[in-house]
Amino acid sequence: MSLPTGVPCSLFRTLAWVQSWVDIWGANPRITLLDLGGRSNPLEMMYLIDHKLKGVIPVKSLVIAGYGFADFDPPRAEYNDLDGLLQMAGGLDPLMKELSSLSWNQWVLTDFCAGDDLDCKLKHIVNAHGLHAVKAKSENAYQIAPLSFDHYKRQLSASTRAKYFNRRARLAEHGSVELIEITSPQDFFKTLNQFHLKRWGRPCYSLQSMEFFTLFIERIRLEGGNPIMQYIQVAGEIVSVLFDIIWQGMRYNLQSGYFEGRYGNLALGSLHFGFAIEQALTSSYGYDFLAGSGMHANYKESISTEFKTLETYYLAQGWLKKLYQIYGK
């Protein structure tokens, strides 16, 4: 695997992520993988997927390799962009010419960063190439800026500081508290899945997803990333796990799991995040919780200092464009 030219703007558009994704799901029977550049570069790949709109109307969607769509749901990828495709094609208009030779009803852009750059590209695609843009979803991804740790804590409410940082002594009353870095992805994912089964009634990662992340963990190191698979042990018992990646000055939280209710109202998941946030900020990294919310509340909003809006668009043509317009989409 060779490294791409330039540094990707997103962890989820690294060669490590997309190559691992193609290796695991590229031959999945639900999709037809397309190598637009013809150079076996995963950053130049897309796929076609047949599915049903509202469960009724057959639609063929064009999707960038690296994330799922419809009922095809590999792990979520965020902060997506068109950089690899634009580099391959030589610009937006040549890319659209390339895509016009394919048979599809809509082009799906999932979890792109909102802003002037995306707005400009969408406006050009709509005006110059006659597509209709439907905003399908908008969701915030939450981050902590790389502040000093003490300055960050002062911004929090007293109740939030207590929940995430100030109850460590109470945790230590139950035994020696240790933060342990795990080197075996297989052992780590097994423990993570056990916690998710207890809390959510289903494992966090499928066998294919575990294979994907094992490849990704190996490969992201080649692009300067540092995977963190961490346990909290109390008196020798694993009570919380955290899966993070440090990349380009940011520590990203991909997953977590914990023993709910193990010590009464002590929030083990929150305390583990507190340790991870402290480690990140004292190393001059930011901390990114990504999008999504917890089971009971959007805890990420209360402990973040900033957010980025992620938007998903469907760029429709032909009869599907007319259908969306009829229904005011």
C-alpha positions as CSV (number, residue, x, y, z in Angstrom):
1,M,0.0,0.0,0.0
2,S,1.5,3.3,-1.1
3,L,0.7,6.6,0.6
4,P,-1.3,9.2,-1.3
5,T,0.1,12.6,-2.3
6,G,-0.8,15.3,0.1
7,V,-2.3,15.0,3.6
8,P,-6.0,14.1,3.8
9,C,-8.2,16.6,5.6
10,S,-10.2,13.9,7.3
11,L,-9.3,10.8,9.2
12,F,-12.0,9.0,7.3
13,R,-10.5,9.9,3.9
14,T,-7.1,8.6,4.7
15,L,-5.7,5.8,2.6
16,A,-5.7,3.6,5.7
17,W,-9.5,4.0,6.2
18,V,-10.6,3.7,2.5
19,Q,-8.1,0.9,1.5
20,S,-9.2,-1.1,4.5
21,W,-12.9,-0.4,3.7
22,V,-12.4,-1.6,0.1
23,D,-10.5,-4.7,1.2
24,I,-13.4,-5.8,3.5
25,W,-16.5,-4.5,1.7
26,G,-15.4,-3.9,-1.9
27,A,-16.6,-7.3,-3.1
28,N,-19.8,-7.2,-1.0
29,P,-22.7,-8.4,-3.2
30,R,-24.9,-5.5,-2.1
31,I,-22.6,-3.1,-4.1
32,T,-20.8,-2.7,-7.4
33,L,-17.4,-1.2,-6.8
34,L,-16.1,1.3,-9.5
35,D,-12.5,2.2,-10.0
36,L,-12.9,5.6,-11.7
37,G,-9.2,6.3,-12.1
38,G,-8.4,2.8,-13.2
39,R,-5.3,2.9,-10.9
40,S,-6.5,0.7,-8.0
41,N,-6.4,3.8,-5.8
42,P,-9.2,3.5,-3.3
43,L,-9.5,7.2,-2.9
44,E,-10.7,7.3,-6.5
45,M,-13.3,4.6,-6.0
46,M,-17.1,4.8,-5.8
47,Y,-19.9,2.2,-5.8
48,L,-23.4,1.7,-7.0
49,I,-26.1,0.3,-4.8
50,D,-29.7,-0.6,-5.6
51,H,-32.2,0.1,-2.8
52,K,-35.8,1.2,-2.4
53,L,-36.8,4.8,-1.6
54,K,-39.3,4.7,1.3
55,G,-39.1,0.9,1.0
56,V,-41.1,1.0,-2.3
57,I,-39.5,2.9,-5.2
58,P,-36.3,1.2,-6.7
59,V,-33.4,3.6,-6.8
60,K,-29.8,3.3,-7.9
61,S,-27.5,5.4,-5.8
62,L,-23.9,6.4,-6.5
63,V,-21.7,6.5,-3.3
64,I,-18.1,7.3,-2.5
65,A,-16.2,4.3,-1.3
66,G,-15.5,4.5,2.5
67,Y,-18.9,4.8,3.9
68,G,-22.2,3.0,3.7
69,F,-25.7,3.9,2.6
70,A,-29.3,2.6,2.8
71,D,-29.3,-0.9,4.3
72,F,-25.6,-1.3,3.6
73,D,-24.0,-0.1,6.9
74,P,-20.3,-0.5,7.6
75,P,-19.0,1.8,10.4
76,R,-19.9,5.4,9.9
77,A,-17.3,7.7,8.3
78,E,-17.5,11.5,9.0
79,Y,-15.9,14.7,7.7
80,N,-16.1,13.3,4.2
81,D,-14.9,15.2,1.1
82,L,-14.4,15.0,-2.6
83,D,-10.6,15.7,-2.6
84,G,-9.5,12.3,-3.9
85,L,-12.0,12.3,-6.7
86,L,-11.3,15.8,-7.7
87,Q,-7.5,15.1,-7.7
88,M,-8.2,12.1,-9.9
89,A,-10.4,13.9,-12.4
90,G,-8.7,17.2,-12.5
91,G,-11.6,19.3,-11.1
92,L,-15.3,19.3,-10.6
93,D,-16.4,19.6,-14.2
94,P,-14.2,16.7,-15.4
95,L,-15.5,14.6,-12.5
96,M,-19.1,15.3,-13.4
97,K,-18.3,14.3,-17.0
98,E,-16.8,11.0,-15.7
99,L,-19.9,10.4,-13.6
100,S,-22.3,11.2,-16.5
101,S,-21.1,8.0,-18.2
102,L,-22.5,5.9,-15.4
103,S,-26.1,4.8,-14.8
104,W,-27.5,6.2,-11.5
105,N,-30.4,8.1,-10.1
106,Q,-28.8,10.0,-7.3
107,W,-25.3,10.7,-6.0
108,V,-25.1,10.5,-2.2
109,L,-22.8,12.7,-0.2
110,T,-22.8,11.6,3.4
111,D,-21.6,13.5,6.5
112,F,-19.8,16.3,4.6
113,C,-18.7,19.4,6.6
114,A,-21.1,22.2,6.1
115,G,-19.6,25.5,4.9
116,D,-18.8,27.7,2.0
117,D,-16.7,25.1,0.2
118,L,-19.4,22.5,0.2
119,D,-22.1,25.2,-0.7
120,C,-19.9,26.4,-3.6
121,K,-19.5,22.8,-5.0
122,L,-23.2,22.0,-4.6
123,K,-24.2,25.3,-6.3
124,H,-21.9,24.6,-9.2
125,I,-23.2,21.0,-9.6
126,V,-26.8,22.1,-9.5
127,N,-26.4,25.1,-11.9
128,A,-23.9,23.7,-14.4
129,H,-25.0,20.1,-14.5
130,G,-28.7,20.2,-13.9
131,L,-28.8,18.0,-10.7
132,H,-31.3,18.7,-7.9
133,A,-29.8,18.8,-4.3
134,V,-31.8,17.4,-1.4
135,K,-30.5,18.0,2.1
136,A,-31.3,14.6,3.7
137,K,-29.7,15.2,7.1
138,S,-27.9,17.7,9.3
139,E,-26.1,16.7,12.5
140,N,-23.5,18.2,14.7
141,A,-20.1,16.6,15.5
142,Y,-18.7,17.9,18.9
143,Q,-15.1,18.7,19.7
144,I,-12.9,20.1,22.4
145,A,-10.4,22.7,21.1
146,P,-6.7,22.1,22.2
147,L,-6.9,24.4,25.3
148,S,-5.0,24.1,28.5
149,F,-6.6,21.4,30.7
150,D,-7.2,23.8,33.6
151,H,-8.7,26.4,31.3
152,Y,-11.0,23.8,29.8
153,K,-12.3,22.6,33.2
154,R,-13.1,26.1,34.3
155,Q,-15.6,26.4,31.4
156,L,-17.6,23.5,32.6
157,S,-20.5,23.6,35.1
158,A,-19.8,22.2,38.6
159,S,-22.0,19.2,37.9
160,T,-20.2,18.4,34.7
161,R,-16.8,18.7,36.3
162,A,-17.9,16.4,39.1
163,K,-19.3,13.8,36.6
164,Y,-16.2,13.7,34.4
165,F,-13.3,14.6,36.6
166,N,-13.9,15.1,40.3
167,R,-15.3,11.7,41.3
168,R,-12.0,9.7,40.7
169,A,-11.4,9.5,44.4
170,R,-14.8,7.8,44.8
171,L,-13.9,5.3,42.1
172,A,-10.6,4.6,43.9
173,E,-12.6,3.6,47.0
174,H,-13.5,0.4,45.1
175,G,-9.8,-0.6,44.5
176,S,-6.7,0.4,42.6
177,V,-7.6,2.3,39.4
178,E,-5.4,1.6,36.3
179,L,-5.5,2.9,32.7
180,I,-4.1,0.1,30.5
181,E,-3.3,0.3,26.8
182,I,-4.2,-2.8,24.9
183,T,-2.1,-4.0,21.9
184,S,-4.4,-6.8,20.6
185,P,-7.4,-5.5,18.6
186,Q,-9.1,-8.9,18.8
187,D,-9.0,-8.9,22.7
188,F,-10.1,-5.3,22.8
189,F,-13.1,-5.6,20.4
190,K,-14.2,-8.8,22.3
191,T,-14.4,-6.8,25.5
192,L,-16.1,-3.8,23.8
193,N,-18.7,-6.1,22.3
194,Q,-19.5,-7.6,25.7
195,F,-20.2,-4.2,27.2
196,H,-22.4,-3.2,24.3
197,L,-24.4,-6.5,24.5
198,K,-25.1,-5.8,28.1
199,R,-26.2,-2.2,27.5
200,W,-27.7,-2.1,24.0
201,G,-28.6,-5.7,23.5
202,R,-26.3,-6.1,20.4
203,P,-22.6,-6.1,19.8
204,C,-20.8,-2.9,18.8
205,Y,-18.9,-4.4,15.8
206,S,-19.7,-7.3,13.5
207,L,-16.9,-9.8,12.5
208,Q,-16.4,-7.8,9.3
209,S,-16.1,-4.5,11.2
210,M,-13.6,-6.0,13.5
211,E,-11.5,-7.2,10.6
212,F,-11.8,-3.7,9.1
213,F,-10.6,-1.9,12.2
214,T,-7.8,-4.4,12.7
215,L,-6.5,-3.5,9.2
216,F,-7.2,0.2,9.8
217,I,-5.3,0.2,13.1
218,E,-2.2,-1.3,11.4
219,R,-2.3,1.1,8.4
220,I,-3.1,4.4,10.1
221,R,0.3,4.3,11.8
222,L,1.8,4.6,8.3
223,E,0.1,8.0,8.0
224,G,1.1,9.3,11.4
225,G,-1.8,8.0,13.4
226,N,-1.7,6.6,16.9
227,P,-4.5,4.1,17.8
228,I,-5.5,3.9,21.4
229,M,-7.3,0.9,22.8
230,Q,-7.7,1.5,26.5
231,Y,-9.1,-0.2,29.5
232,I,-10.0,1.1,33.0
233,Q,-9.4,-1.6,35.5
234,V,-10.6,-1.3,39.1
235,A,-9.2,-3.9,41.5
236,G,-8.2,-5.9,38.5
237,E,-11.6,-5.8,36.9
238,I,-12.2,-4.2,33.5
239,V,-15.0,-1.7,33.9
240,S,-14.6,0.6,30.9
241,V,-13.1,0.6,27.4
242,L,-12.3,3.4,25.0
243,F,-11.2,3.2,21.3
244,D,-9.5,6.4,20.1
245,I,-7.3,7.5,17.2
246,I,-4.8,10.4,17.5
247,W,-4.3,11.9,14.1
248,Q,-3.2,15.4,12.9
249,G,-3.4,17.1,16.3
250,M,-6.8,15.6,17.2
251,R,-7.8,12.6,19.3
252,Y,-10.9,11.0,17.9
253,N,-13.2,8.9,19.9
254,L,-14.5,6.0,17.7
255,Q,-16.2,3.9,20.4
256,S,-16.6,3.3,24.1
257,G,-18.2,0.9,26.5
258,Y,-18.5,0.4,30.2
259,F,-20.1,-1.7,33.0
260,E,-23.3,0.3,33.6
261,G,-24.3,0.5,37.3
262,R,-21.2,-1.3,38.6
263,Y,-20.6,1.3,41.3
264,G,-24.1,2.8,41.9
265,N,-24.4,6.3,40.3
266,L,-20.7,6.6,39.4
267,A,-20.7,7.2,35.6
268,L,-17.8,5.0,34.5
269,G,-18.0,6.0,30.8
270,S,-17.9,9.7,31.8
271,L,-14.9,9.2,34.1
272,H,-13.1,7.4,31.3
273,F,-13.8,10.3,28.9
274,G,-12.4,12.6,31.6
275,F,-9.1,10.7,31.7
276,A,-9.0,10.7,27.9
277,I,-9.7,14.4,27.6
278,E,-7.0,15.2,30.2
279,Q,-4.5,13.1,28.3
280,A,-5.4,14.8,25.0
281,L,-5.3,18.4,26.3
282,T,-2.1,18.0,28.3
283,S,-0.5,16.7,25.1
284,S,-1.8,19.7,23.2
285,Y,-4.3,17.7,21.2
286,G,-8.0,18.5,20.7
287,Y,-10.6,15.8,21.4
288,D,-13.3,14.9,18.9
289,F,-16.4,13.0,20.0
290,L,-17.8,12.9,16.4
291,A,-21.5,12.9,15.8
292,G,-24.2,11.0,17.5
293,S,-25.7,11.1,21.0
294,G,-26.0,8.8,24.0
295,M,-28.8,6.5,25.0
296,H,-30.5,9.1,27.3
297,A,-29.1,12.5,26.4
298,N,-26.7,14.4,24.1
299,Y,-23.8,14.3,26.6
300,K,-21.3,15.5,24.0
301,E,-22.8,19.0,23.8
302,S,-22.2,19.7,27.5
303,I,-18.5,18.8,27.5
304,S,-17.5,20.2,24.1
305,T,-16.2,23.7,23.3
306,E,-17.2,23.7,19.6
307,F,-19.0,21.8,16.9
308,K,-19.1,21.2,13.2
309,T,-22.2,20.6,11.3
310,L,-22.2,17.5,9.1
311,E,-24.7,17.4,6.1
312,T,-25.9,14.7,3.9
313,Y,-27.1,15.5,0.4
314,Y,-28.7,13.5,-2.4
315,L,-27.9,14.9,-5.9
316,A,-30.7,13.6,-8.1
317,Q,-31.1,13.5,-11.8
318,G,-33.8,12.3,-14.3
319,W,-37.1,11.0,-13.0
320,L,-35.9,11.0,-9.4
321,K,-35.1,14.7,-9.6
322,K,-38.6,15.4,-10.8
323,L,-40.1,13.2,-8.0
324,Y,-38.2,15.1,-5.3
325,Q,-39.3,18.4,-6.8
326,I,-42.9,17.3,-6.9
327,Y,-42.8,16.4,-3.2
328,G,-41.0,19.7,-2.3
329,K,-37.7,18.1,-1.4
